[in-house]
Amino acid sequence: MAKGHTNKGPQKSSVDQFGDSEESAYSKSKKMEEFHEKNKEKQS
């Protein structure tokens, strides 16, 4: 359960959506993080 900073509000609701499948919510948030990182690189 070592998720670091992913234990925030939006993440909580996505976990609720998925019910027990923490892994799905986790991999989804991972993808979103990577997506935002790429966007940051583009903007700078």
C-alpha positions as CSV (number, residue, x, y, z in Angstrom):
1,M,0.0,0.0,0.0
2,A,3.0,2.3,-0.3
3,K,1.5,4.8,-2.7
4,G,3.3,7.9,-1.6
5,H,1.5,11.1,-2.7
6,T,-1.2,9.3,-4.7
7,N,-3.3,9.1,-1.5
8,K,-5.2,12.4,-2.2
9,G,-8.8,13.4,-2.7
10,P,-9.2,12.6,-6.4
11,Q,-7.4,9.3,-6.0
12,K,-9.8,8.3,-3.2
13,S,-12.8,8.8,-5.4
14,S,-11.2,6.8,-8.2
15,V,-10.6,4.0,-5.8
16,D,-14.3,4.2,-4.8
17,Q,-15.3,3.9,-8.4
18,F,-13.2,0.8,-8.9
19,G,-14.3,-0.8,-5.7
20,D,-11.7,-3.4,-4.6
21,S,-9.5,-3.2,-7.7
22,E,-7.0,-0.9,-6.2
23,E,-4.6,-2.0,-8.9
24,S,-6.8,-0.5,-11.6
25,A,-7.1,2.8,-9.8
26,Y,-3.4,2.8,-9.1
27,S,-2.3,2.1,-12.7
28,K,-4.8,4.6,-13.9
29,S,-3.3,7.3,-11.7
30,K,0.2,6.3,-12.8
31,K,-0.8,6.9,-16.4
32,M,-2.3,10.2,-15.5
33,E,1.0,11.2,-13.7
34,E,3.0,10.3,-16.8
35,F,0.6,12.2,-19.0
36,H,0.9,15.3,-16.8
37,E,4.7,15.0,-16.8
38,K,4.8,15.0,-20.6
39,N,2.5,18.0,-20.7
40,K,4.8,19.9,-18.3
41,E,7.8,19.1,-20.6
42,K,6.0,20.4,-23.6
43,Q,5.0,23.7,-21.9
44,S,8.4,24.6,-20.5
